[in-house]
Structure formats: structure tokens, C-alpha cells
């Protein structure tokens, strides 16, 4: 999820790099955003629960 967010911050809708020079900062911001969301209970993907008795 963080990689997708960082990509969205670095590239425009035509997949051209934005001329901001903040490639590293976008990855840090995306990681922090995902950390905050998961800390607040957001679930991005659920694993299949194991069958009862296993």
C-alpha cells in the first residue's frame, strides 16, 4: 500500500514524473500514512481464517 501511495505522489496520471524532487520524501510520507491507518484499525487485506480445529 505504501508503495502505491508513494508512486501516486511521484507520478502524474500519464505516468510522467512530477518535477518536485521529493522522491524520498514521498516514500516516507506514504509509509507514515500507512502506519497511521493501521494503528487506527484499518485493515487493507484480510487473511483467510483457519478452519476451526486446526
N, C-alpha and C positions, 0 to 999 in steps of 0.2 A: 504494500500500500504506500509506504513512504517513497519508494522509487517512482511510482506512478505520479504522486503529487510533485515530487522534485522535477520530473520530466515536464509536467504541465507548467511549472513555473519557469522552466528554461526555454521552452519552445512554444511557438505560436500555433494557430490552428492549421497552418500549412507545413508544419514540421520544420520551420526555419528558426534558427537560434535567435533568441531575443538578444539584443545588443546591450546587456546590462552589466555583464562581467561579474555576476554573483552566482556562478555555478556551485561553488562550495557552500555558500550561504543558503541556497535553495534546498540543498540536501539536508543541512542542519535544521532548517525551518520545518521541512517535511517530517523529519524524524521526531522533532519535538511535538509537532501536531499529532502524529500517530500515538506518541507516548501519552499525551493528554487525553486523547479519545479513549484509549484502552484503560487508562486509570479511572475514567469516569464510567466504565462499564460497557462501552460499545464493543460489540463482537463483529469482526469483519467476516470471519468464516467459522462455521461450526463443524467440529469433527463428528463423525458418526459415533453415536454412543454404542458402547459394547453391549452385546446381548446379555440379558440377566443370567447370572450363574457362571459367568466366565471370568 
